[in-house]
Amino acid sequence: MLRKIIFIIVTSIILGIVGYFSFLYYVTLSDGVRSGELIKISHKGMIFKTYEGELSQGISGAKIFTFSVMDNDKEAIQQLNDLQGQYVKVNYVERYKTFPWWGDTKYFVTHVEKEKSPHLNR
């Protein structure tokens, strides 16, 4: 009887942990598009190297959108490196939480496009 109770408790704990991490891995809170001047993209970290970036969405960097990029998203990383300092539009997903090896933020860029700057037509 005691073995059965211990087995049920251990199995419940393991299923709970697997369910929690599966939820964090697969479920997103929101997705969207933002545009602005790409002012930073870097590969940083002491233990876990992650790709982090910043998008200026206002005059003189008044509003900064900070984001991460998954290591396996090589196309987005290359596009960000190529478009550094230019006006871009980024598609992103927002997660509930993140793992340290994914990135510093809850926002993960999935696609990048060059955009025409609204500031040049004034």
Backbone torsions as a table, in degrees:
resi	resn	phi	psi	omega
1	MET	NA	-44.4	-179.6
2	LEU	-64.4	-38.6	177.6
3	ARG	-61.7	-40.5	-179.2
4	LYS	-65.0	-42.5	178.9
5	ILE	-65.0	-44.7	178.3
6	ILE	-62.7	-42.5	178.2
7	PHE	-60.4	-44.3	179.9
8	ILE	-64.8	-42.5	179.6
9	ILE	-64.2	-48.3	-179.4
10	VAL	-63.3	-43.6	178.5
11	THR	-62.9	-41.7	178.0
12	SER	-62.7	-42.7	178.5
13	ILE	-63.1	-46.2	-179.9
14	ILE	-62.9	-44.8	178.5
15	LEU	-64.1	-37.4	176.9
16	GLY	-63.3	-44.1	178.9
17	ILE	-65.6	-45.2	178.5
18	VAL	-62.2	-42.4	178.6
19	GLY	-63.5	-42.6	179.4
20	TYR	-61.5	-49.5	-178.4
21	PHE	-70.1	-32.1	175.0
22	SER	-65.3	-41.2	176.7
23	PHE	-59.9	-47.5	179.9
24	LEU	-63.5	-34.6	-176.5
25	TYR	-75.9	-41.5	-170.8
26	TYR	-100.7	-25.2	-172.0
27	VAL	-97.2	133.3	177.0
28	THR	-111.8	151.8	-179.9
29	LEU	-81.4	-43.8	179.6
30	SER	-157.7	170.5	171.4
31	ASP	-142.0	158.9	-178.2
32	GLY	-175.0	-169.9	-178.7
33	VAL	-132.5	137.2	173.6
34	ARG	-134.2	153.1	177.5
35	SER	-134.6	154.3	179.9
36	GLY	167.0	-173.6	179.8
37	GLU	-85.8	126.6	178.9
38	LEU	-76.0	106.1	-175.0
39	ILE	-100.6	-12.9	-178.7
40	LYS	-159.5	137.7	167.0
41	ILE	-144.0	127.2	-177.0
42	SER	-144.2	158.7	176.4
43	HIS	-113.4	103.7	-169.8
44	LYS	-134.2	166.0	175.7
45	GLY	133.8	148.4	178.2
46	MET	-85.4	-55.1	-178.4
47	ILE	-94.4	-49.8	179.1
48	PHE	-109.8	118.3	176.9
49	LYS	-83.4	121.0	-179.8
50	THR	-128.2	157.9	177.1
51	TYR	-94.1	123.5	-178.2
52	GLU	-127.3	146.9	179.9
53	GLY	-147.2	168.1	177.8
54	GLU	-136.8	140.3	179.3
55	LEU	-122.0	122.1	177.8
56	SER	-84.7	121.7	-177.2
57	GLN	-110.4	13.0	-179.7
58	GLY	-147.1	176.2	178.8
59	ILE	-69.8	132.2	179.5
60	SER	58.0	32.5	177.2
61	GLY	67.8	31.2	-178.4
62	ALA	-63.8	-31.6	178.1
63	LYS	-130.2	120.4	-176.9
64	ILE	-112.7	129.2	173.8
65	PHE	-101.3	112.7	-179.7
66	THR	-96.5	134.4	-175.7
67	PHE	-143.4	167.1	175.5
68	SER	-121.0	164.6	175.6
69	VAL	-133.3	132.6	178.8
70	MET	-65.0	141.7	-179.4
71	ASP	-57.7	-33.3	-176.9
72	ASN	-81.6	-3.0	179.5
73	ASP	-93.4	67.4	-174.0
74	LYS	-61.3	-36.0	-178.6
75	GLU	-64.5	-45.2	178.9
76	ALA	-65.3	-39.8	178.8
77	ILE	-61.9	-44.4	179.6
78	GLN	-65.2	-43.1	178.3
79	GLN	-61.5	-42.4	178.5
80	LEU	-63.3	-42.5	177.9
81	ASN	-63.2	-40.0	-179.1
82	ASP	-70.7	-30.9	-174.3
83	LEU	-101.1	13.5	178.3
84	GLN	-51.0	129.2	178.1
85	GLY	84.6	-0.1	-178.6
86	GLN	-108.7	167.6	178.0
87	TYR	-81.9	125.7	-176.1
88	VAL	-134.5	163.0	171.8
89	LYS	-118.1	129.1	-179.0
90	VAL	-120.1	138.4	170.4
91	ASN	-95.3	139.9	-177.1
92	TYR	-144.2	162.8	169.7
93	VAL	-122.1	144.9	176.2
94	GLU	-108.0	131.2	-179.9
95	ARG	-104.9	159.1	177.5
96	TYR	-64.7	-46.3	177.6
97	LYS	-145.0	172.2	179.0
98	THR	-135.6	163.6	175.1
99	PHE	-97.2	151.2	-178.6
100	PRO	-59.7	-28.6	-178.8
101	TRP	-83.8	-5.6	176.0
102	TRP	-88.8	-46.7	-177.4
103	GLY	165.7	175.1	-176.3
104	ASP	-85.1	-20.3	-174.2
105	THR	-114.9	173.5	174.7
106	LYS	-91.6	-4.8	-177.5
107	TYR	-102.2	125.9	-178.0
108	PHE	-123.8	118.6	-180.0
109	VAL	-74.0	134.2	-179.0
110	THR	-114.7	-21.4	-178.0
111	HIS	-154.5	145.0	-178.2
112	VAL	-132.0	137.7	175.3
113	GLU	-134.0	144.4	172.7
114	LYS	-72.9	138.0	-176.8
115	GLU	-126.9	150.4	176.9
116	LYS	-75.9	129.5	-177.5
117	SER	-72.6	130.9	178.0
118	PRO	-73.4	-15.3	-177.0
119	HIS	-80.4	-17.3	-176.8
120	LEU	-84.0	-14.2	-175.5
121	ASN	-97.5	11.9	-176.6
122	ARG	-92.6	NA	NA
